[in-house]
Amino acid sequence: MSTSILLLSLLFLFTSFFSIDGTQLIVANNCKEQIWPAILGNSGHGTLSNGGFSLSPGQQTVLEAPQFWSGRMWGRQGCCFDASGRGSSPCQSGDCSGQLECRGLGGLPPTTVVEMTLGTPGNPTHYYDVSLVDGFNLPVSVVPVGGSAGCGVAACKGDVNACCPEELAVRRGGRVVACKSACLGMGGDRFCCTGRFGTAATCGATAYSKVFKGVCPRAYSYAFDEASGLKSCRANRYVITFCPPN
């Protein structure tokens, strides 16, 4: 058993002794490099952990999301922050104005985004997905722990950067660090599912979104890709793993 898996198992045992009013989000870094997860609460919802923190390879942390919390999470890579949390230069991907703690700021796309709505006052069901609608930078998965029947895994475990079309590639130092979606890279109603293409009936998959879908079949590849992208569950814990094993 690897050190990271052993630590995560011990973390489950530790947290299982405590009941919480909301939901635990266990965020793990299985990448070979340091990453900086970032979080943004949706309108009317608080931002957890001040919006950002650092995770070394093999490290994980537990966030306590309040009841009915709704928001998003993404990973940043290639950052350099000083002791005060200010960056000397923007992160290579996912940057939020050069700050370690994003504090209500969104990330600069393209980023792979985890989206979660942990129930509402009228509906206790949790909804979550991994979205590539704005593009891709890091693989990530969302796995419910001890959830209700029918819970699914939302994930983009493959490396879209490895097959990113050149016109959508974001390069830093000659290396592809992120891949734009067609909407982000080229715009237009057809790729962005807007205007006359603003419904599920009129906006379907494109050659570009099919590249994303081929690598990550359990993630949203375009705006109306709900059939395989959106998951539902009711669990007390979710493990969000960056660079999950295949």
C-alpha positions in Angstrom: 0.0 0.0 0.0 1.4 3.4 -1.0 2.0 6.1 1.7 -0.7 8.4 0.2 -3.3 5.6 0.2 -2.4 4.6 3.8 -2.6 8.2 5.0 -6.0 8.6 3.3 -7.3 5.4 4.9 -6.2 6.6 8.3 -7.9 9.9 7.6 -11.2 8.0 6.9 -10.9 6.2 10.1 -10.2 9.4 12.1 -13.1 11.3 10.5 -15.6 8.5 10.8 -15.7 9.1 14.6 -17.1 12.6 14.1 -20.5 13.6 12.9 -20.8 16.9 11.1 -23.7 19.1 10.2 -22.6 19.5 6.6 -20.3 17.5 4.3 -16.7 16.7 4.4 -14.6 17.3 1.2 -11.3 15.3 1.4 -9.0 16.9 -1.1 -6.0 14.8 -2.1 -3.0 15.5 -4.4 -1.9 12.3 -6.2 0.1 14.3 -8.7 3.9 14.1 -9.0 4.2 17.9 -8.4 2.9 20.4 -5.9 -0.5 21.9 -6.7 -2.6 24.7 -5.3 -6.3 23.8 -5.1 -8.7 26.8 -5.3 -12.3 27.1 -4.2 -15.1 29.6 -5.0 -18.5 29.5 -3.4 -21.5 30.2 -5.7 -23.6 33.3 -5.2 -24.9 33.4 -1.7 -22.5 30.7 -0.4 -19.3 31.2 1.5 -15.8 30.3 0.1 -14.1 27.5 2.0 -10.5 27.7 3.3 -10.3 31.4 2.1 -10.4 30.1 -1.4 -7.0 28.4 -1.8 -4.2 26.4 -0.3 -1.2 24.3 -1.2 -0.9 20.5 -1.4 2.4 18.7 -1.8 2.5 15.3 -3.6 0.8 12.6 -1.5 -0.8 15.2 0.8 -4.5 15.6 1.6 -6.6 17.9 3.7 -10.3 17.9 4.9 -12.7 20.8 4.3 -15.9 21.1 6.2 -18.7 22.3 3.8 -21.8 23.7 5.5 -25.2 22.2 4.8 -26.5 23.1 1.3 -23.1 24.5 0.2 -22.7 25.1 -3.5 -19.5 26.0 -5.3 -16.5 25.0 -7.4 -13.0 23.8 -7.1 -10.0 23.7 -9.5 -6.3 23.0 -9.3 -3.5 25.4 -10.0 0.0 24.4 -11.1 3.3 26.2 -11.5 2.7 28.8 -8.8 5.2 30.6 -6.7 3.9 32.4 -3.5 5.9 34.2 -0.9 5.2 34.0 2.9 2.3 36.4 2.7 0.6 34.4 -0.1 1.4 36.7 -2.9 2.7 35.4 -6.2 5.8 36.7 -7.8 4.3 35.7 -11.2 0.9 34.2 -12.3 0.4 30.4 -11.9 0.9 28.5 -15.1 -2.8 27.6 -15.0 -5.8 28.4 -12.9 -4.4 31.7 -11.5 -6.6 34.0 -9.4 -4.9 37.4 -9.5 -1.6 36.0 -8.2 -3.0 35.1 -4.7 -2.7 31.9 -2.8 -6.1 32.5 -1.2 -8.5 33.4 -4.0 -11.0 34.9 -1.5 -14.0 35.1 -3.9 -12.1 35.3 -7.2 -12.5 32.8 -10.0 -9.6 31.0 -11.7 -8.2 32.0 -15.1 -9.4 29.4 -17.6 -8.7 26.9 -19.0 -9.1 24.8 -15.8 -10.7 21.4 -15.0 -13.5 22.4 -12.6 -15.3 20.3 -9.9 -18.8 21.7 -9.4 -20.9 20.7 -6.4 -24.4 21.6 -5.0 -24.7 19.7 -1.7 -28.5 19.8 -1.5 -31.0 22.6 -1.1 -33.7 23.3 1.6 -36.3 21.6 -0.6 -34.1 18.8 -2.0 -31.4 16.9 0.0 -29.9 15.3 -3.1 -26.3 16.3 -3.9 -25.3 17.1 -7.5 -21.7 17.2 -8.7 -19.7 17.0 -11.9 -16.3 17.5 -13.4 -16.5 20.1 -16.1 -14.3 20.7 -19.2 -16.6 23.4 -20.5 -13.9 26.0 -20.0 -11.1 23.6 -20.8 -8.6 21.3 -19.0 -5.5 21.7 -17.0 -5.3 18.8 -14.4 -7.0 15.4 -14.1 -9.4 15.2 -11.1 -12.1 12.8 -9.7 -14.9 13.1 -7.3 -15.8 9.9 -5.4 -18.6 9.7 -2.8 -17.8 7.7 0.4 -20.6 5.7 2.0 -23.3 7.4 -0.1 -26.8 6.4 -1.1 -27.5 3.8 -3.7 -26.8 4.8 -7.3 -24.0 7.3 -6.5 -21.6 7.8 -9.4 -18.0 8.9 -9.9 -17.4 12.1 -11.7 -14.0 12.2 -13.2 -11.5 13.3 -15.8 -8.7 10.9 -15.2 -6.9 11.2 -18.6 -4.5 13.8 -19.8 -6.3 16.0 -22.4 -3.1 18.1 -22.8 -1.4 15.1 -24.5 -3.9 15.3 -27.4 -4.9 18.9 -27.3 -5.5 20.4 -30.7 -2.7 23.0 -31.4 -5.2 25.9 -31.8 -6.4 25.3 -28.3 -3.1 24.5 -26.5 -1.8 26.8 -23.8 2.0 26.5 -23.6 4.5 27.6 -20.9 8.1 27.1 -21.6 7.3 25.0 -24.6 5.1 22.6 -22.6 1.3 22.3 -22.9 0.0 23.1 -19.5 -3.7 23.5 -20.4 -6.1 23.0 -23.2 -8.9 25.5 -24.0 -12.4 24.4 -24.9 -13.6 25.4 -28.3 -15.8 28.0 -26.8 -12.9 29.6 -24.9 -10.5 29.3 -27.8 -12.7 30.3 -30.7 -16.0 31.6 -29.4 -19.2 31.7 -31.4 -22.7 30.4 -30.7 -22.1 27.0 -32.1 -19.2 26.2 -29.7 -20.5 28.1 -26.7 -24.1 26.8 -26.9 -25.5 30.4 -27.0 -27.9 32.3 -29.3 -29.8 29.9 -31.6 -27.7 27.1 -30.3 -28.7 27.8 -26.7 -30.7 24.7 -26.0 -30.0 21.0 -25.6 -31.9 20.3 -28.8 -29.8 22.7 -30.9 -26.3 22.4 -29.3 -24.6 19.0 -29.6 -21.1 17.6 -29.5 -18.5 19.0 -31.8 -15.3 17.5 -33.1 -13.4 19.4 -30.4 -15.7 18.3 -27.5 -15.5 14.7 -28.8 -11.7 14.9 -28.2 -12.4 15.8 -24.6 -15.1 13.2 -24.3 -12.9 10.5 -25.7 -10.2 11.1 -23.0 -12.7 11.8 -20.2 -16.0 10.0 -20.7 -17.3 10.8 -17.2 -16.9 14.6 -17.4 -18.9 17.4 -19.0 -17.4 18.1 -22.5 -19.7 20.9 -23.5 -22.6 22.9 -21.9 -25.4 20.3 -22.4 -23.4 17.1 -21.8 -25.6 16.2 -18.8 -26.3 12.6 -19.6 -22.9 11.3 -18.6 -21.5 14.4 -16.9 -23.9 15.2 -14.0 -23.9 12.8 -11.0 -26.3 12.7 -8.0 -25.9 11.2 -4.5 -26.3 11.8 -0.8 -23.1 11.2 1.1 -21.4 12.6 4.1 -18.0 12.7 2.4 -16.5 13.1 -1.0 -12.9 12.5 -2.0 -11.6 14.9 -4.6 -8.4 13.6 -6.0 -6.1 15.5 -8.4 -4.3 13.2 -10.8 -6.3 10.2 -9.7 -5.1 6.7 -10.6 -6.6 5.2 -13.8 
